Amino acid sequence: IIGLELFFRYLLFQWVTEITTLSPITAASLSTLLYTTPFLTNPALLATHALAISAIYYAIFMGYVSCYLVFTYKSLVPSYSMNLIIAVFLTIIL
């Protein structure tokens, strides 16, 4: 979780919005698009249409919400916390 957040939220979102003239929405879209790539290339998640759609929806939702949290609070901690809560919840129910 920490590695993903550092790469996709800090390097590809926060750093890009601070260094370049890209809008936060464009940077969030770039970050989210690249964040969904592993979900699209994982054969286990593409076994059925339902798994593929849910994995893509999850990745897009997490991408934009995490970027929003980083942009609003100027910190990665809320995004880490959200990912940790969701990971624990999914571990419990699955």
C-alpha positions as protocol buffer text, in pm:
chain_id: "A"
residue {
  index: 1
  type: ILE
  ca { x: 0 y: 0 z: 0 }
}
residue {
  index: 2
  type: ILE
  ca { x: 275 y: 243 z: 91 }
}
residue {
  index: 3
  type: GLY
  ca { x: 469 y: 185 z: -231 }
}
residue {
  index: 4
  type: LEU
  ca { x: 162 y: 231 z: -449 }
}
residue {
  index: 5
  type: GLU
  ca { x: 64 y: 551 z: -274 }
}
residue {
  index: 6
  type: LEU
  ca { x: 415 y: 694 z: -292 }
}
residue {
  index: 7
  type: PHE
  ca { x: 444 y: 625 z: -662 }
}
residue {
  index: 8
  type: PHE
  ca { x: 93 y: 702 z: -787 }
}
residue {
  index: 9
  type: ARG
  ca { x: -16 y: 975 z: -546 }
}
residue {
  index: 10
  type: TYR
  ca { x: 309 y: 1149 z: -464 }
}
residue {
  index: 11
  type: LEU
  ca { x: 516 y: 1115 z: -780 }
}
residue {
  index: 12
  type: LEU
  ca { x: 241 y: 1102 z: -1040 }
}
residue {
  index: 13
  type: PHE
  ca { x: -8 y: 1336 z: -879 }
}
residue {
  index: 14
  type: GLN
  ca { x: 124 y: 1567 z: -611 }
}
residue {
  index: 15
  type: TRP
  ca { x: 466 y: 1618 z: -765 }
}
residue {
  index: 16
  type: VAL
  ca { x: 323 y: 1668 z: -1114 }
}
residue {
  index: 17
  type: THR
  ca { x: 70 y: 1927 z: -995 }
}
residue {
  index: 18
  type: GLU
  ca { x: 338 y: 2116 z: -805 }
}
residue {
  index: 19
  type: ILE
  ca { x: 609 y: 2109 z: -1073 }
}
residue {
  index: 20
  type: THR
  ca { x: 409 y: 2136 z: -1397 }
}
residue {
  index: 21
  type: THR
  ca { x: 115 y: 2343 z: -1511 }
}
residue {
  index: 22
  type: LEU
  ca { x: -119 y: 2042 z: -1534 }
}
residue {
  index: 23
  type: SER
  ca { x: -451 y: 2083 z: -1361 }
}
residue {
  index: 24
  type: PRO
  ca { x: -525 y: 1854 z: -1065 }
}
residue {
  index: 25
  type: ILE
  ca { x: -795 y: 1677 z: -1268 }
}
residue {
  index: 26
  type: THR
  ca { x: -552 y: 1599 z: -1550 }
}
residue {
  index: 27
  type: ALA
  ca { x: -287 y: 1479 z: -1305 }
}
residue {
  index: 28
  type: ALA
  ca { x: -547 y: 1267 z: -1122 }
}
residue {
  index: 29
  type: SER
  ca { x: -660 y: 1115 z: -1452 }
}
residue {
  index: 30
  type: LEU
  ca { x: -302 y: 1031 z: -1549 }
}
residue {
  index: 31
  type: SER
  ca { x: -230 y: 881 z: -1208 }
}
residue {
  index: 32
  type: THR
  ca { x: -554 y: 681 z: -1208 }
}
residue {
  index: 33
  type: LEU
  ca { x: -505 y: 556 z: -1562 }
}
residue {
  index: 34
  type: LEU
  ca { x: -161 y: 423 z: -1475 }
}
residue {
  index: 35
  type: TYR
  ca { x: -292 y: 286 z: -1144 }
}
residue {
  index: 36
  type: THR
  ca { x: -552 y: 74 z: -1328 }
}
residue {
  index: 37
  type: THR
  ca { x: -295 y: -84 z: -1561 }
}
residue {
  index: 38
  type: PRO
  ca { x: -193 y: -366 z: -1322 }
}
residue {
  index: 39
  type: PHE
  ca { x: -559 y: -450 z: -1269 }
}
residue {
  index: 40
  type: LEU
  ca { x: -612 y: -478 z: -1644 }
}
residue {
  index: 41
  type: THR
  ca { x: -310 y: -703 z: -1696 }
}
residue {
  index: 42
  type: ASN
  ca { x: -372 y: -945 z: -1409 }
}
residue {
  index: 43
  type: PRO
  ca { x: -515 y: -1269 z: -1554 }
}
residue {
  index: 44
  type: ALA
  ca { x: -670 y: -1367 z: -1219 }
}
residue {
  index: 45
  type: LEU
  ca { x: -883 y: -1053 z: -1216 }
}
residue {
  index: 46
  type: LEU
  ca { x: -988 y: -1100 z: -1578 }
}
residue {
  index: 47
  type: ALA
  ca { x: -1122 y: -1453 z: -1523 }
}
residue {
  index: 48
  type: THR
  ca { x: -1483 y: -1337 z: -1539 }
}
residue {
  index: 49
  type: HIS
  ca { x: -1650 y: -1019 z: -1655 }
}
residue {
  index: 50
  type: ALA
  ca { x: -1776 y: -946 z: -1305 }
}
residue {
  index: 51
  type: LEU
  ca { x: -1426 y: -962 z: -1156 }
}
residue {
  index: 52
  type: ALA
  ca { x: -1284 y: -747 z: -1435 }
}
residue {
  index: 53
  type: ILE
  ca { x: -1552 y: -481 z: -1399 }
}
residue {
  index: 54
  type: SER
  ca { x: -1527 y: -473 z: -1020 }
}
residue {
  index: 55
  type: ALA
  ca { x: -1145 y: -451 z: -1032 }
}
residue {
  index: 56
  type: ILE
  ca { x: -1155 y: -166 z: -1281 }
}
residue {
  index: 57
  type: TYR
  ca { x: -1424 y: 18 z: -1084 }
}
residue {
  index: 58
  type: TYR
  ca { x: -1226 y: -30 z: -761 }
}
residue {
  index: 59
  type: ALA
  ca { x: -906 y: 101 z: -921 }
}
residue {
  index: 60
  type: ILE
  ca { x: -1074 y: 406 z: -1072 }
}
residue {
  index: 61
  type: PHE
  ca { x: -1261 y: 487 z: -751 }
}
residue {
  index: 62
  type: MET
  ca { x: -950 y: 446 z: -536 }
}
residue {
  index: 63
  type: GLY
  ca { x: -741 y: 648 z: -778 }
}
residue {
  index: 64
  type: TYR
  ca { x: -962 y: 954 z: -788 }
}
residue {
  index: 65
  type: VAL
  ca { x: -1053 y: 948 z: -418 }
}
residue {
  index: 66
  type: SER
  ca { x: -688 y: 911 z: -317 }
}
residue {
  index: 67
  type: CYS
  ca { x: -588 y: 1200 z: -543 }
}
residue {
  index: 68
  type: TYR
  ca { x: -867 y: 1411 z: -395 }
}
residue {
  index: 69
  type: LEU
  ca { x: -747 y: 1335 z: -40 }
}
residue {
  index: 70
  type: VAL
  ca { x: -387 y: 1417 z: -128 }
}
residue {
  index: 71
  type: PHE
  ca { x: -491 y: 1741 z: -300 }
}
residue {
  index: 72
  type: THR
  ca { x: -721 y: 1849 z: -17 }
}
residue {
  index: 73
  type: TYR
  ca { x: -498 y: 1765 z: 281 }
}
residue {
  index: 74
  type: LYS
  ca { x: -154 y: 1800 z: 114 }
}
residue {
  index: 75
  type: SER
  ca { x: -55 y: 1475 z: 283 }
}
residue {
  index: 76
  type: LEU
  ca { x: -44 y: 1107 z: 196 }
}
residue {
  index: 77
  type: VAL
  ca { x: -163 y: 998 z: 542 }
}
residue {
  index: 78
  type: PRO
  ca { x: -540 y: 1018 z: 468 }
}
residue {
  index: 79
  type: SER
  ca { x: -490 y: 817 z: 151 }
}
residue {
  index: 80
  type: TYR
  ca { x: -282 y: 557 z: 338 }
}
residue {
  index: 81
  type: SER
  ca { x: -549 y: 536 z: 606 }
}
residue {
  index: 82
  type: MET
  ca { x: -829 y: 488 z: 355 }
}
residue {
  index: 83
  type: ASN
  ca { x: -638 y: 213 z: 174 }
}
residue {
  index: 84
  type: LEU
  ca { x: -554 y: 40 z: 501 }
}
residue {
  index: 85
  type: ILE
  ca { x: -917 y: 45 z: 618 }
}
residue {
  index: 86
  type: ILE
  ca { x: -1039 y: -95 z: 286 }
}
residue {
  index: 87
  type: ALA
  ca { x: -767 y: -365 z: 282 }
}
residue {
  index: 88
  type: VAL
  ca { x: -856 y: -477 z: 636 }
}
residue {
  index: 89
  type: PHE
  ca { x: -1228 y: -476 z: 554 }
}
residue {
  index: 90
  type: LEU
  ca { x: -1174 y: -683 z: 238 }
}
residue {
  index: 91
  type: THR
  ca { x: -951 y: -926 z: 427 }
}
residue {
  index: 92
  type: ILE
  ca { x: -1221 y: -977 z: 689 }
}
residue {
  index: 93
  type: ILE
  ca { x: -1509 y: -1032 z: 445 }
}
residue {
  index: 94
  type: LEU
  ca { x: -1315 y: -1242 z: 197 }
}
